[in-house]
Amino acid sequence: MLRLLYRSLTTIAGAPLRGWLNYRAARGKEIAARLPERRGIASHARPIGKLAWFHGASVGEALSLLPIVAGVRGAGWGVLVTTGTVTSAALMAERLPAGCIHQFVPLDRPAWVRAFLAHWEPDLVIWSESELWPNMLGEIGDREIPAVLLNARLSDKAFRGWRRWPGFAKSVLAAFDLVLAQSNADAERFRALGAYDVRALGNVKLAAAPLPADVTGLAALKAAIGPRPVWLAASIHPGEDAIVGRVHQALKARLPDLLTLVVPRHADKGRMMRDAMPGLRTALRSETKAAGPDVEVYIADTMGELGLFFRAAELVFMGKSLAVGGGQNPAEPALLGCALILGADMSNFREITAELTRAGAALQVGSEAAMIEALGRLLADKAARERMGAAGRAVMALHANAVKETLHALTPYLTGPKIR
């Protein structure tokens, strides 16, 4: 019943959805020339031969798919990758293996979904994390296309929501022949919702290669920083910017030459974050290429440079964990040997957070005052930062086999007859 209602509502929503896409394009949230892709109209021809369709909603999900994409491509398959954000599209243009195609994923309207599938006719569907679109998954199931949910996870909120509608949840998950969960806890949640074949193979994000960095850009950034004490507030969200500004003010009484680096989760928030830090000498990377000696807070409102900033700072606070909740991925800086400070709410990355804190690689703080105390102590103790960084690298080494195990689980789909 609920599935039929959802299908009916999305069927009649064509005009509002077109208007919404145009509105997003006007705000830079969509690429106007590629809006037809969001309606299932392809901008590339389908390649000849077997085609695997990968989908990752945004940057993190798409990047985590790259090692699997490379493995599938190496097995002789054509590869289509879809994402839903402008930033992820730009990164895929840079990092997809040769011969792969990127498209924007269509919105979950039946006619647009059918147009997408009719053109691409994928032989295998591999989705990432928690993307559960009922119309698309229903069409995939009806067409009997083998489908795998990779690196699957369900947040507390998402799990509670799906449990209210168990029949609907089971019908949506029925499209997946295989669910490869990030953790045992995630696996139990998918089983509870009715998923068919569920295995916990680990988190592919934790087995990914370190984020890249331009060597010349890194040398320039380190030269600009010089001997100053420095810390990085990474992937922060609105609300956390003001906290970062006050933390810097509190710390500079003890460390007058302190440099605070800030990477917003969304690059277009740079100017807003600058305005949230009155009384500080701030600079935007989009406007200046150097964090000069007169700069107190340097805001990297650019795309694709997080790996550079993780390498420039030994001490990192991961955002979306203090003023707002859920957290951003702490595995990325841990892989590069950064000492970590995390806010109290890391519920989107609960298991890796627990591993890092148990190993002494990360500290969790529940307040602004606790953050000031932890940063002040670690900025004054290089040996402690190095111990934490080494502990983080050791934790990440334990997850190195996740990609290999995932590719092994996919082998029957890549080498055998159509599985259903």
C-alpha positions in Angstrom: 0.0 0.0 0.0 2.7 2.5 1.0 4.8 1.6 -2.0 1.8 2.2 -4.3 1.2 5.6 -2.6 4.8 6.6 -3.0 4.8 5.6 -6.7 1.6 7.5 -7.3 2.8 10.7 -5.6 6.2 10.6 -7.5 4.4 10.0 -10.7 2.3 13.2 -10.5 5.2 15.2 -9.2 6.9 15.8 -12.5 6.3 19.6 -12.7 7.3 20.3 -9.1 10.4 18.2 -9.5 11.4 20.0 -12.7 10.9 23.3 -10.9 13.0 22.1 -8.0 15.8 21.1 -10.3 15.8 24.5 -12.0 15.9 26.2 -8.6 18.9 24.1 -7.6 20.6 24.9 -10.9 20.1 28.6 -10.3 21.8 28.2 -6.9 24.7 26.2 -8.3 23.5 22.9 -6.8 23.0 21.4 -10.2 24.7 21.8 -13.6 22.1 23.3 -15.9 23.4 21.7 -19.1 23.2 18.2 -17.4 19.7 18.6 -15.9 18.3 16.1 -18.4 20.4 13.4 -16.7 18.4 14.0 -13.5 15.3 13.1 -15.6 16.8 9.9 -16.8 17.9 11.3 -20.2 21.5 10.0 -20.9 24.2 12.2 -22.3 26.4 9.3 -23.4 25.9 6.2 -25.5 25.8 2.9 -23.7 29.1 1.1 -24.1 29.1 -2.3 -25.8 29.3 -5.4 -23.6 28.6 -6.1 -20.0 28.0 -2.9 -17.9 28.1 -2.5 -14.1 26.3 0.5 -12.7 27.8 2.0 -9.5 25.9 4.6 -7.5 27.2 6.7 -4.6 25.2 9.6 -3.4 27.9 12.1 -2.7 31.7 12.6 -2.4 32.5 10.2 0.4 30.4 7.3 -1.0 31.7 7.9 -4.6 35.3 8.0 -3.5 34.9 4.8 -1.5 33.7 3.0 -4.6 36.8 3.8 -6.7 38.9 0.7 -5.6 35.9 -1.5 -6.4 35.3 0.3 -9.7 38.9 -0.3 -10.7 38.6 -4.0 -9.9 35.4 -4.4 -11.9 36.9 -2.4 -14.8 40.0 -4.6 -14.6 37.7 -7.7 -15.0 36.7 -6.4 -18.4 33.4 -4.8 -17.6 32.2 -1.4 -18.7 31.4 0.9 -15.8 28.8 3.6 -15.3 29.0 5.7 -12.1 26.2 7.9 -10.9 26.3 10.5 -8.1 23.9 13.3 -7.0 26.1 16.3 -6.3 28.1 18.8 -8.4 31.2 18.3 -6.2 31.1 14.5 -6.6 30.8 14.9 -10.3 33.9 17.1 -10.5 35.9 14.6 -8.4 34.7 11.6 -10.5 35.8 13.5 -13.7 39.3 13.6 -12.2 39.6 10.2 -10.6 37.5 7.6 -12.5 39.6 5.0 -14.4 39.8 5.4 -18.1 36.8 4.3 -20.0 34.3 4.8 -17.1 31.3 7.0 -17.6 29.8 9.4 -15.1 26.1 10.5 -15.1 23.9 12.3 -12.5 21.5 9.9 -11.0 17.8 10.5 -12.0 15.3 11.5 -9.4 13.1 8.7 -8.2 10.2 9.3 -10.5 8.9 6.2 -12.3 9.1 7.6 -15.8 12.6 9.0 -15.3 13.8 5.8 -13.7 12.4 3.7 -16.5 14.1 6.0 -19.1 17.4 5.6 -17.3 17.3 1.8 -17.1 16.0 1.4 -20.7 19.0 3.3 -22.0 21.8 1.9 -19.9 20.5 -1.7 -19.4 23.0 -2.5 -16.7 24.0 -6.1 -16.2 24.9 -5.5 -12.5 23.9 -2.8 -10.1 26.2 -1.9 -7.2 24.9 0.8 -4.8 26.8 2.3 -1.8 25.8 2.7 1.8 22.2 3.7 2.5 20.7 4.8 -0.8 17.2 3.1 -0.8 15.1 4.6 -3.6 11.8 2.6 -3.8 10.9 3.3 -7.5 14.4 2.6 -8.8 14.9 -0.5 -6.7 11.4 -1.7 -7.7 12.3 -1.4 -11.4 15.6 -3.1 -10.8 13.8 -6.0 -9.1 11.2 -6.2 -11.8 13.8 -6.4 -14.5 15.7 -9.1 -12.5 19.0 -7.2 -12.6 21.5 -8.6 -10.1 22.0 -5.9 -7.4 24.4 -5.5 -4.5 24.3 -3.0 -1.7 28.0 -2.3 -0.9 29.4 -0.8 2.3 25.8 -0.8 3.6 24.9 1.1 6.7 21.8 2.5 8.5 22.0 5.3 10.9 19.9 5.2 14.1 17.4 7.6 12.6 17.1 5.7 9.3 16.7 2.4 11.0 13.9 3.7 13.2 12.2 5.2 10.2 12.2 2.0 8.1 11.1 -0.1 11.1 7.8 1.9 11.2 7.0 0.3 7.8 8.4 -3.2 7.8 6.5 -4.5 4.8 7.6 -1.5 2.7 11.2 -1.9 3.9 11.3 -5.6 3.0 9.8 -4.9 -0.5 12.5 -2.2 -1.1 15.4 -4.4 0.1 14.1 -7.4 -2.0 15.9 -5.8 -5.0 19.3 -6.6 -3.5 20.6 -10.1 -4.0 23.5 -9.3 -1.6 24.1 -6.8 1.2 27.7 -6.2 2.2 27.4 -4.3 5.5 30.0 -2.1 7.1 29.7 -3.7 10.5 28.0 -6.5 12.4 25.6 -3.9 13.9 24.6 -2.7 10.4 24.3 -6.3 9.2 21.8 -7.0 12.0 19.8 -4.0 11.1 19.4 -5.0 7.4 18.5 -8.5 8.5 15.8 -7.1 10.8 14.4 -5.2 7.9 14.2 -8.3 5.7 17.3 -8.2 3.5 18.0 -11.6 2.0 21.8 -12.3 2.0 23.7 -10.1 4.4 27.4 -10.3 5.2 29.6 -8.0 7.3 32.9 -7.6 5.4 34.1 -4.3 6.9 34.1 -0.7 5.8 35.5 -0.1 2.3 36.0 3.6 3.2 38.4 2.4 5.8 40.4 0.5 3.3 40.6 3.3 0.7 43.9 4.9 -0.3 44.9 8.1 1.4 43.2 11.2 0.0 45.5 12.7 -2.6 47.4 16.0 -2.3 49.3 18.2 -4.9 53.0 18.0 -3.9 53.7 21.6 -5.0 50.6 22.9 -3.2 51.5 21.1 0.0 55.1 22.5 -0.1 53.7 26.0 -0.5 51.2 25.5 2.3 53.8 24.2 4.7 56.1 27.0 3.8 53.4 29.5 4.5 52.7 27.9 7.9 56.3 27.8 8.9 57.1 27.1 12.5 53.7 28.3 13.8 51.5 25.9 15.9 48.7 24.8 13.7 45.5 22.7 13.9 42.8 21.9 11.4 39.0 22.0 11.8 38.0 19.7 9.0 34.6 19.2 7.2 32.9 21.6 9.7 29.3 22.7 9.3 27.5 26.0 10.1 27.3 26.4 13.8 30.7 24.9 14.3 32.4 27.8 12.6 31.6 30.1 15.5 32.9 27.5 18.0 36.2 27.3 16.0 36.5 31.1 16.1 36.0 31.2 19.9 38.4 28.3 20.4 41.0 30.1 18.5 40.5 33.3 20.6 40.8 31.3 23.8 44.0 29.5 22.6 45.8 32.5 21.2 46.3 33.9 24.7 48.8 31.1 25.2 49.8 30.7 21.6 49.8 34.2 20.0 51.1 32.9 16.7 48.5 30.1 16.4 47.2 29.3 12.9 43.8 27.7 12.6 43.0 25.9 9.3 39.3 25.5 8.4 37.9 23.3 5.7 34.1 23.7 5.4 32.1 20.6 4.6 30.6 22.6 1.7 33.0 24.9 -0.1 30.3 27.5 -0.8 30.0 28.2 3.0 33.5 29.8 3.2 32.3 33.5 3.3 29.5 32.7 5.7 32.1 31.0 8.0 34.4 34.0 7.8 31.5 36.2 8.9 30.9 33.9 11.9 34.4 34.6 13.3 34.4 38.4 13.9 37.5 39.9 15.4 39.9 37.4 13.8 42.2 38.0 10.8 40.7 35.5 8.3 41.6 34.7 4.7 39.8 32.6 2.1 41.8 30.2 0.0 39.5 31.1 -3.0 40.8 34.7 -2.7 44.4 34.2 -1.7 46.8 31.4 -2.2 48.9 31.9 1.0 48.2 31.6 4.7 50.5 34.5 5.4 52.0 35.4 8.8 49.2 38.0 9.4 46.5 35.3 9.0 45.0 33.8 12.1 42.3 31.6 10.5 42.8 30.3 6.9 39.5 29.0 5.4 40.0 26.5 2.5 36.8 27.1 0.6 38.0 25.0 -2.3 37.1 21.5 -3.5 39.2 18.3 -3.4 42.0 19.6 -1.2 41.2 17.9 2.1 44.1 15.5 1.7 46.5 18.4 1.4 45.3 20.0 4.7 45.4 16.6 6.6 49.1 16.4 5.6 49.7 20.0 6.7 48.4 19.6 10.2 49.2 16.9 12.7 46.2 17.8 14.9 42.7 17.6 13.4 39.1 18.2 14.7 36.5 16.5 12.6 33.3 18.4 12.1 29.6 17.6 12.3 30.3 16.3 15.7 29.8 19.2 18.2 27.3 21.8 17.2 25.6 19.4 14.8 25.6 15.6 15.0 26.6 12.4 13.3 30.2 13.2 12.5 32.4 13.2 9.4 34.7 10.3 8.5 37.6 10.1 11.0 39.3 7.3 9.0 40.6 9.7 6.4 42.9 11.8 8.7 43.7 8.7 10.8 45.1 7.0 7.7 47.5 10.0 7.3 48.7 9.8 10.9 46.8 12.8 12.3 46.0 13.1 16.0 42.2 13.4 16.3 39.8 15.4 18.4 36.1 14.4 17.8 32.9 15.9 19.2 30.5 13.9 21.3 28.2 12.9 18.5 30.0 10.6 16.0 26.9 8.3 15.5 27.4 8.0 11.7 30.9 6.5 12.4 30.3 4.8 15.7 32.5 1.7 15.3 35.6 3.3 13.8 35.3 6.1 16.4 35.3 3.5 19.2 38.3 1.8 17.6 40.3 5.0 17.3 39.5 6.2 20.9 40.3 2.7 22.4 43.6 2.8 20.6 44.5 6.2 21.9 44.3 7.8 18.4 41.4 10.1 19.1 39.9 12.1 22.0 36.2 12.8 22.2 35.1 16.1 23.7 31.6 17.0 24.8 31.9 20.8 25.0 33.7 23.9 23.7 35.7 24.1 27.0 36.8 20.5 26.7 37.9 21.1 23.1 40.0 24.1 24.2 41.6 22.1 26.9 42.4 19.1 24.6 43.7 21.3 21.8 45.9 23.4 24.2 47.4 20.3 25.7 48.2 18.6 22.4 49.5 21.7 20.7 52.1 21.9 23.4 53.0 18.1 23.2 54.4 17.0 19.9 55.3 13.6 21.3 51.7 13.0 22.3 50.5 14.0 18.8 52.9 11.6 17.2 51.8 8.7 19.5 48.2 9.4 18.5 49.0 9.6 14.8 50.9 6.3 15.0 48.0 4.6 16.8 45.6 5.8 14.1 47.7 4.4 11.3 47.8 1.0 13.2 44.0 0.9 13.5 43.6 1.7 9.8 46.0 -1.1 8.8 43.6 -3.6 10.3 41.0 -2.6 7.7 43.2 -3.0 4.7 41.5 -6.2 3.4 38.0 -4.8 3.1 38.4 -4.0 -0.6 39.9 -7.4 -1.4 37.1 -9.2 0.5 34.5 -7.2 -1.3 35.9 -7.9 -4.7 36.0 -11.6 -3.8 32.2 -11.5 -2.8 31.5 -9.8 -6.2 33.4 -12.4 -8.2 30.4 -14.7 -8.9 28.5 -11.7 -10.3 31.5 -10.8 -12.6 32.4 -14.2 -13.9 29.4 -16.4 -13.7 26.0 -16.4 -15.5 23.4 -13.9 -14.6 22.6 -14.5 -10.9 19.0 -14.2 -9.6 
